[in-house]
Amino acid sequence: MNTALYEEPYRLPAGALAVLVHCLFFAFLYFGLNWNRQAYVPATMTVSLWSSLPQENVKPAISPKNVEVVPPPPQPEKMAKPDIAMPDKKQIETRPLEKKQQRKEAAQRTADEARKKAEAQKAAEQKLEAQRIADEQAAQQKAELAKQAEQAAALGKLIDEYKAKIQNKIRRNIVNPPNVRDDALAEFLVTLLPDGSVLTADLKKSSGNKQYDDNVERAILKSSPLPLPPDVQLFSRFRELDLTFKPEKSAE
């Protein structure tokens, strides 16, 4: 086979391809330069012309004498930030227990105060009750003593009254002798029975005049029975009587 004939078919495509590549290259250059030329626009500057310079508004100078010095506002004092110490882990763990213990102690103090207050109030009430009872007892005792004194006074009055009745009854029966002195005094112990009868009449003290003494004794026996109070319990006060008689008091 001939070598020249074999290589001939590949020359035409290679040349066409080379021409095509060169055409694309030139087209790229052309369009690229044309695009940059259109995109670039040179910057323009505008200048204004003035016939004269404008006048500036100049503020008049301020004299130092007319200047009012305004003190600067006081600056707030900077508070020193306290140093915050991070709590210890053990303190954090024991804090609930401490709060619980504090609450327990506070409750115990409250209970103790309430108990003491109740005890004080109870003691005051007991004291008032004891004072009231003592006052009532004193009043009752006073009333009892007053009652007893009243009864004793009434009893003494009753006894004196019947003794006066007995002596008056006996005096009505006494006959005074002509030679008896006015200051003569005869004293007798008279024993009575429950019905008022005279059991004995004994002379305890003579008047100094035997006739007058005998007349008094006969008058006592003659006056039997003597008047007694109706209450038989009072007979003990009349069982034995000390009676005195004077001539000036005798009934004629």
C-alpha positions in Angstrom: 0.0 0.0 0.0 1.2 3.5 -0.8 1.8 5.8 2.3 0.8 9.0 0.4 -2.6 7.6 -0.5 -3.2 6.6 3.1 -2.6 10.0 4.7 -4.6 12.1 2.2 -8.1 11.7 3.7 -7.2 13.4 7.1 -5.8 16.7 5.8 -9.0 18.4 4.8 -10.8 18.1 8.2 -7.8 19.3 10.1 -7.5 22.4 8.0 -11.2 23.2 8.3 -11.0 22.8 12.0 -8.1 25.2 12.3 -9.9 27.8 10.2 -12.9 27.5 12.4 -11.0 28.0 15.5 -9.3 31.1 14.2 -12.6 32.5 13.1 -14.0 32.0 16.6 -11.0 33.6 18.2 -11.2 36.7 16.0 -15.0 37.0 16.7 -14.3 36.9 20.4 -11.7 39.6 20.2 -14.0 41.8 18.2 -17.1 41.5 20.3 -15.1 41.7 23.5 -13.4 45.0 22.6 -16.6 46.5 21.3 -18.5 45.7 24.6 -15.8 47.2 26.7 -15.9 50.4 24.7 -19.7 50.8 25.1 -19.7 50.0 28.8 -17.0 52.6 29.7 -18.5 56.1 30.1 -16.1 58.8 31.2 -17.1 60.8 34.4 -18.2 64.4 34.0 -17.7 67.3 36.4 -20.2 70.3 36.9 -18.6 73.6 37.9 -20.7 76.6 39.1 -19.4 80.1 38.7 -20.1 82.8 41.4 -19.8 86.6 40.9 -18.9 87.1 44.6 -18.3 85.0 47.7 -21.4 84.3 49.9 -21.5 86.0 53.3 -21.3 83.6 56.2 -23.5 84.0 59.3 -20.9 84.8 61.8 -22.1 84.7 65.4 -21.0 87.7 67.6 -18.3 87.0 70.0 -19.6 86.3 73.5 -17.9 88.3 76.3 -16.6 86.2 79.2 -18.5 88.4 81.6 -21.8 87.5 80.0 -21.1 83.8 80.0 -23.1 82.0 82.6 -21.1 79.1 83.9 -23.3 76.1 84.2 -21.8 73.6 86.5 -21.7 70.2 85.1 -24.4 67.9 86.4 -23.2 65.7 89.3 -22.0 62.4 88.2 -23.8 59.5 89.9 -21.6 57.8 92.4 -20.5 54.5 91.2 -21.8 51.9 93.6 -19.1 49.5 94.5 -20.2 46.1 93.3 -20.0 43.7 96.2 -17.8 40.8 95.7 -20.1 37.9 95.1 -18.5 34.8 96.5 -19.7 31.6 95.0 -21.3 29.5 97.6 -19.7 26.3 98.6 -21.3 23.1 97.5 -21.5 22.0 101.1 -23.2 25.2 102.1 -25.8 24.7 99.3 -26.4 21.2 100.5 -26.8 22.2 104.2 -28.9 25.3 103.6 -32.3 23.4 103.3 -31.4 21.6 106.5 -30.6 24.9 108.3 -33.9 26.4 107.0 -35.8 23.4 108.2 -34.1 23.6 111.6 -34.8 27.3 111.8 -38.5 26.7 111.0 -38.6 24.0 113.6 -37.0 26.2 116.3 -39.4 29.1 115.4 -42.4 26.8 115.7 -41.0 25.5 119.1 -40.6 29.1 120.3 -44.1 30.0 119.2 -45.4 26.9 121.0 -43.4 27.8 124.2 -44.7 31.4 124.1 -48.3 30.2 123.7 -47.9 27.7 126.5 -46.4 30.3 128.8 -49.1 32.8 127.9 -51.8 30.2 128.6 -50.1 29.2 131.9 -49.9 32.9 132.9 -53.5 33.5 132.0 -54.6 30.3 133.9 -52.6 31.4 137.0 -54.2 34.9 136.8 -57.6 33.3 136.5 -56.9 31.0 139.5 -55.7 33.9 141.5 -58.8 35.8 140.7 -60.9 32.8 141.6 -59.1 32.3 144.9 -59.5 36.0 145.7 -63.2 35.8 144.8 -63.6 32.7 147.1 -61.7 34.4 149.8 -63.8 37.5 149.5 -67.0 35.4 149.6 -65.7 33.4 152.6 -64.8 36.7 154.4 -68.2 38.1 153.6 -69.9 35.0 154.8 -67.8 34.9 158.0 -68.5 38.6 158.5 -72.2 38.0 158.0 -72.1 35.0 160.3 -70.3 37.0 163.0 -72.8 39.8 162.6 -75.6 37.3 162.8 -74.1 35.7 165.9 -73.6 39.1 167.4 -77.1 40.0 166.6 -78.4 36.7 168.1 -76.2 37.2 171.2 -77.4 40.7 171.6 -81.0 39.5 171.2 -80.4 36.7 173.6 -78.7 39.0 176.1 -81.6 41.4 175.8 -84.1 38.6 176.3 -82.2 37.3 179.4 -81.9 40.7 180.9 -85.6 41.2 180.2 -86.7 38.0 182.1 -84.2 38.7 184.9 -85.8 42.1 185.3 -89.2 40.5 185.4 -88.0 38.0 188.1 -86.6 40.8 190.3 -89.7 43.0 189.8 -91.9 40.1 190.9 -89.8 39.4 194.0 -89.5 43.2 194.9 -93.3 43.5 195.0 -93.3 40.9 197.8 -90.5 42.4 199.9 -91.4 44.2 203.1 -88.8 46.8 204.1 -88.2 47.0 207.9 -88.4 50.5 209.4 -84.7 50.6 210.5 -83.1 49.4 207.2 -80.6 51.8 205.5 -81.2 53.0 202.0 -77.8 51.6 200.8 -78.4 48.2 202.2 -77.6 45.4 199.6 -78.6 41.8 200.0 -77.3 39.2 197.4 -78.9 35.8 196.9 -78.2 32.7 194.8 -81.5 31.4 193.6 -81.8 27.9 192.1 -84.8 27.3 189.9 -86.6 24.3 188.4 -87.5 24.1 184.7 -91.1 25.3 185.4 -89.8 28.4 187.3 -90.3 27.0 190.7 -87.7 28.2 193.4 -85.7 25.2 194.6 -83.4 27.2 197.0 -82.6 30.8 197.9 -79.2 31.1 199.6 -77.9 34.3 201.0 -74.5 35.1 199.5 -74.0 38.5 200.9 -75.9 40.1 203.8 -77.1 43.6 203.7 -76.2 44.1 207.4 -79.8 44.0 208.4 -81.0 40.5 209.3 -84.6 41.4 209.2 -84.2 42.8 205.7 -82.4 39.7 204.6 -85.1 37.5 205.9 -87.8 39.6 204.3 -86.0 39.2 200.9 -85.7 35.4 201.3 -89.4 35.1 202.1 -90.3 37.3 199.1 -88.2 35.0 196.8 -90.0 31.9 197.9 -93.4 33.6 197.8 -92.8 34.7 194.2 -92.4 31.1 193.0 -92.8 30.1 190.2 -90.7 32.9 188.6 -91.2 33.9 185.0 -89.0 32.1 182.5 -88.6 32.5 178.7 -90.7 30.1 176.6 -87.5 28.6 174.9 -86.6 25.7 177.1 -83.0 25.8 175.7 -82.5 29.0 177.6 -83.2 27.4 181.0 -79.5 26.8 181.5 -79.2 30.6 181.8 -81.8 30.7 184.5 -81.0 27.5 186.5 -78.9 29.6 189.0 -79.4 33.3 189.3 -77.4 35.9 191.2 -80.0 38.5 192.4 -79.3 41.6 194.4 -81.9 43.8 196.1 -81.8 47.2 197.6 -84.5 48.8 199.8 -84.8 51.9 197.7 -85.8 49.7 194.8 -88.3 47.7 196.7 -91.9 48.1 195.9 -94.2 49.1 198.8 
